[in-house]
Amino acid sequence: MKLAVVILAAGQGKRMQSALPKVLQPLAGRPLLAHVIDTARALQPHSIHVVYGHGGDQVRSMLAEARVQWALQAEQHGTGHALMQAMPAVNDDELVLVLYGDVPLVRVETLQQLLGLAGPQSLALLTVELADATGYGRIVRNARGAIEQIVEQKDATAAQLAIREGNSGILAAPAISLRKWLGQLKNANAQGEYYLTDVIAMAVQENFKVTPSIAPTEAEVLGVNDKAQLAQLERLYQRRRAAELLAAGVTLIDPARLDVRGEVTVGRDVVIEPNVLLEGRVHLGDRVRVGPNCVLRDMRVGADSVIHPNCVLERSEIGEACSVGPFARLRPDSKMQRDSHIGNFVELKKTTLGEGSKANHLSYLGDALIGARVNVGAGTITCNYDGANKWVTTIEDEAFIGSGNMLVAPVRIGLRATTGAGSTITKEVADATLAVARGKQISLAGWQRPVKQPKPVK
């Protein structure tokens, strides 16, 4: 049977106390719903349907590139009613997997196991053993252990409330049967809603096979209703990502103090210190070391490079055996070639720093092409912006830039050229020459420094 995935994502999330719809709340920097769609897509379904409601324009706009079919639930009357909105776009010969836009941690492997239990005459239900089942529908089994029904918390008896096996809400069933059961739902319950869970009892009454699959961990089926639960899921997600990196051979000095918000690939013997954020696509080559309190966003770092503490690095490339920081910043489209160094309070923007070149202190290098084995003195600035346009500074191989230089672009510093400390360079410096551009120093004898008037005594 072809697979159709339906994601129920119409809830408002009042307890979030947020203008942002619940399914757009961020987990690891991405909307909750985006995580669920990614999981669904990994199953290679024939189609993915998202039922949306509250904040509909925001939801569709933020996930415009998700390649899903949208179904509007204009009024929310329960999970059964939500699923009804998607069913017109689902064919009778398909198998329907129901997921939830606020349950982002369920694993692909868990869902594959569940789907293996479903078929033309079988409904598969994902359940979970809970330490505290408060808020969950209870799985009611008969004396033989077969599932009879699901009872929601508000409709459960005292005996049923003692049951620890809860309903995750995730199920897989043939579309033709699901469509029939949905048409028979009633809202005679404490909530006045059409419960999707009621289809379980209908299936049992028809002697339809109902097969449970118990989730490996409680974390996989946890939903989000408030910011406290969102924070809990964030930590669970980050714990999972840290475990993946540890399994790949990364040394995490403190796995609890790492945040991953994207795709990370690593070489061998990588070391990551505490309080590091990895975002977007990040690659760390062999023996890379990332110091504490660093942010790497869409970065590629070559083997044997060291990122010292407190650096912010974005959309750039660091070659092999480089040294960065501490307190350095790489802005987009910068490139450090092999064995180049930038030190404390140095910022690169759209700049290439050649092999073996160094800018070790207190410099801004923007829109610059810097050759090999160049030394950039402390306090150097490439003056690249005239208020309307950006201009390029070119520094050729083996040039020496003195401390406190202003390089007013567009300008070229030649091969093995030198600029004197404190210079403002506005014209090309020829190869192998010294350029000094300073105002003449004047000393005034007898000059008196202004004296502050004493403050009146109160």
Sequence and secondary structure as in RCSB ss.txt:
>XXXX:A:sequence
MKLAVVILAAGQGKRMQSALPKVLQPLAGRPLLAHVIDTARALQPHSIHVVYGHGGDQVRSMLAEARVQWALQAE
QHGTGHALMQAMPAVNDDELVLVLYGDVPLVRVETLQQLLGLAGPQSLALLTVELADATGYGRIVRNARGAIEQI
VEQKDATAAQLAIREGNSGILAAPAISLRKWLGQLKNANAQGEYYLTDVIAMAVQENFKVTPSIAPTEAEVLGVN
DKAQLAQLERLYQRRRAAELLAAGVTLIDPARLDVRGEVTVGRDVVIEPNVLLEGRVHLGDRVRVGPNCVLRDMR
VGADSVIHPNCVLERSEIGEACSVGPFARLRPDSKMQRDSHIGNFVELKKTTLGEGSKANHLSYLGDALIGARVN
VGAGTITCNYDGANKWVTTIEDEAFIGSGNMLVAPVRIGLRATTGAGSTITKEVADATLAVARGKQISLAGWQRP
VKQPKPVK
>XXXX:A:secstr
 EEEEEEEE    GGG SSS GGGSEETTEEHHHHHHHHHHHT  SEEEEEE TTHHHHHHHTTTS  EEEE SS
   HHHHHHHHGGGS TTEEEEEEETT     HHHHHHHHTT BTTEEEEEEEE S  TTS EEEE TTS EEEE
E GGG  HHHHT  EEEEEEEEEEHHHHHHHHHT    STT S  TTHHHHHHHHTT EEEEEE S GGGG   S
SHHHHHHHHHHHHHHHHHHHHHTT EES GGGEEEEEEEEE SS EE SSEEEEEEEEE TT EE TT EEES E
E TT EE SS EEES EE TT EE SS EE TT EE TT EEEEEEEEES EE TT EEEEEEEEESEEE TT E
E TT EEE B SS B  EEE TT EE TT EEESSEEE TT EE TT EE S B TT EE         TT    
        
